[in-house]
Amino acid sequence: MMKKLCVVLLCFMFVLCPAPEVRGYFAEDSFSLNWMSPQPVPEKKSTSLTQLKYQVRRGDTIWGIARKFHLDEQTIRKANGLGEKSIIYPGQVLVLPCGKMATHRLAPGETLWSLARRYNVDVVHLMVWNQISDPTKLRAGETIIIPVTGSPSGRSSRKEENLSWPLKGMITSFYGPRGSEFHHGIDIAAKVGERIRAADSGVVVFIGSYPIYGKTIIIDHGAGTKTLYAHLHGFAVHKGDFVKRGEVIGYAGNSGRSTGPHLHFEVRKNNRAVDPLLYLKG
């Protein structure tokens, strides 16, 4: 009887004196890390006057450097005390007065392409300014320089700087000195059989094999501009064909002197090789 009375009294006390509320507690709290989306890393953006140091490579000219970084040639000369007849040499370090530059701290999920759209800048220009060879390997937290010099949009207004990429992939070798040789184009990693597309509309003026280039296609786009596609596995066009921009012209391979499957891509102005990154659009 006494036991039953104690039980009744305890129940009565719990009803009259409920346990104090634990503020802020929800049953989901213990699972929150599993269902909550990760918060983005806060963007760190600033605009300030910037000076970059650039080491001259073989084949560089002040005109070419100015075009690559969208700067004024005379501004570069003045900043480095160079006269009109001054000659630059490989290994020389130049100061590039870049004016106002923005920096952006990458948040999870952001890519170089999303930054290009956000700031209205070509992907190629972001790659050049930040010396990025593989835009797919960026990590959250990295700081990216955003060029805001040049035209208001950050893009080049020159029509000739409007070639499309013949292949999307990692750049494994840039234009310029490479060991004891000079590399006259860029190499883009590829799988054998991957489709290669025309960088612009034009006429196929050469299709065949060269000793080093292997299976090669050359397209004449007019106005002294030609593009070359080398180390191919096979062809999808014939000499004399008119091809449209973006049309499949061949397939990536490993022909010629090559250490692995890739596309060697050149841009030639008046039969002189130039840096393709000056002409490719992101």
Long-range contacts (C-beta under 8 A, 24 or more apart in sequence): 38-108, 40-107, 40-108, 40-109, 41-105, 41-106, 41-107, 41-108, 41-140, 41-141, 42-105, 42-107, 43-104, 43-105, 43-107, 44-103, 44-104, 44-105, 44-143, 45-102, 45-103, 45-104, 45-105, 46-102, 46-103, 47-100, 47-101, 47-102, 47-148, 48-100, 48-101, 49-97, 49-98, 49-99, 49-100, 49-101, 50-98, 50-99, 50-100, 50-101, 50-145, 51-79, 51-95, 51-96, 51-97, 51-98, 52-95, 52-96, 52-98, 53-93, 53-94, 53-95, 53-96, 54-93, 54-94, 54-95, 54-96, 55-91, 55-92, 55-93, 55-94, 56-88, 56-89, 56-90, 56-91, 56-92, 56-93, 56-94, 57-90, 57-176, 57-177, 58-90, 58-176, 58-177, 58-182, 59-176, 59-177, 59-182, 60-88, 60-90, 60-176, 61-88, 62-88, 64-274, 64-275, 64-278, 65-94, 65-96, 67-278, 68-128, 68-275, 68-277, 68-278, 69-96, 69-98, 69-128, 69-129, 69-147, 70-125, 70-147, 70-149, 70-150, 70-156, 71-96, 71-97, 71-98, 71-149, 90-177, 98-147, 98-149, 99-148, 99-149, 100-148, 100-149, 101-145, 101-146, 101-147, 101-148, 101-149, 102-145, 102-146, 102-148, 103-143, 103-144, 103-145, 103-146, 104-143, 104-144, 104-146, 105-141, 105-142, 105-143, 105-144, 106-138, 106-139, 106-140, 106-141, 106-142, 106-143, 106-144, 107-140, 108-140, 109-140, 110-138, 110-140, 111-135, 111-136, 111-138, 112-138, 112-144, 113-282, 115-144, 115-146, 116-282, 119-146, 119-148, 119-154, 120-153, 120-154, 120-155, 121-146, 121-147, 121-153, 121-154, 121-155, 121-282, 122-154, 122-155, 122-156, 122-281, 122-282, 123-282, 124-277, 124-280, 124-281, 124-282, 125-154, 125-155, 125-282, 126-282, 127-171, 127-277, 127-282, 128-277, 133-170, 133-171, 133-172, 133-174, 134-170, 134-171, 136-170, 160-223, 160-225, 160-279, 161-278, 161-279, 161-281, 162-200, 162-279, 162-281, 163-199, 163-200, 163-227, 163-267, 163-276, 163-279, 163-280, 163-281, 164-197, 164-199, 164-200, 164-245, 164-246, 164-280, 164-281, 165-197, 165-199, 165-280, 165-281, 166-196, 166-197, 166-198, 166-199, 166-227, 166-229, 166-263, 166-265, 167-194, 167-195, 167-196, 167-197, 167-252, 167-263, 167-265, 169-263, 172-262, 174-277, 175-273, 175-274, 175-275, 175-276, 175-277, 176-275, 184-266, 184-273, 185-228, 185-230, 185-264, 185-265, 185-266, 185-267, 185-273, 185-276, 186-264, 186-265, 186-276, 186-277, 187-262, 187-263, 187-264, 187-265, 188-262, 188-263, 188-265, 189-260, 189-261, 189-262, 190-252, 190-261, 190-262, 190-263, 191-252, 191-261, 192-233, 192-251, 192-252, 192-253, 192-254, 192-261, 193-233, 193-234, 193-251, 193-252, 193-253, 194-251, 194-252, 195-236, 195-248, 195-250, 195-251, 195-252, 196-229, 196-232, 196-248, 196-249, 196-250, 196-251, 196-252, 196-263, 197-246, 197-247, 197-248, 197-249, 198-227, 198-243, 198-244, 198-245, 198-246, 198-247, 198-249, 199-227, 199-245, 199-265, 199-267, 199-280, 200-225, 200-227, 200-245, 201-242, 201-243, 201-244, 201-245, 202-226, 202-227, 202-242, 202-243, 203-240, 203-241, 203-242, 203-243, 204-237, 204-238, 204-239, 204-240, 204-241, 204-242, 204-243, 204-249, 205-239, 206-239, 207-235, 207-237, 207-238, 207-239, 209-255, 209-256, 210-256, 211-256, 211-257, 212-256, 212-257, 213-256, 213-264, 214-253, 214-254, 214-255, 214-256, 214-257, 214-258, 215-250, 215-253, 215-255, 215-256, 216-256, 217-249, 217-250, 219-243, 219-249, 224-269, 224-270, 224-271, 225-267, 225-268, 225-269, 226-267, 226-268, 226-271, 227-265, 227-266, 227-267, 227-268, 228-264, 228-265, 228-266, 228-267, 228-268, 229-263, 229-264, 229-265, 230-256, 230-263, 230-264, 230-265, 230-266, 231-255, 231-256, 231-258, 231-261, 231-262, 231-263, 231-264, 232-263, 233-261
